[in-house]
Amino acid sequence: MKAIFFAIPLGARYMIVSAFGFAMMGVFVKLASAAGIPVLEIVAARALVSLLLSYADVKRKKIALFGRRKPLLLFFKSIKINLMNRKQNQKNKPSRMLLKKQKKKH
């Protein structure tokens, strides 16, 4: 049995283990929902388990948690902030326009 498992390519073995993990997660989610646990708690627990497994894998492989190209990360973060500010300004713009029109009338 062990020889058959190691005859399978490494990538396929990872896919088999991953599929088994997802199947077990589905079983536990069904059991938890049948026990009356609220959906948001189940989702939060799944997210926490996923976060812990991902963190452990990143540390095991000795990868920088936020990457090595920090200037590039900051660049994309600044783009996101600028887009968020524009969206907020678009939301506030109609009210500013009304205030300007009312000031001109007086």
PyMOL commands that set and color helices and strands:
alter all, ss='L'
color gray80, all
select helices_A, chain A and resi 2-7+10-34+39-60+70-105
alter helices_A, ss='H'
color red, helices_A
deselect
rebuild
show_as cartoon
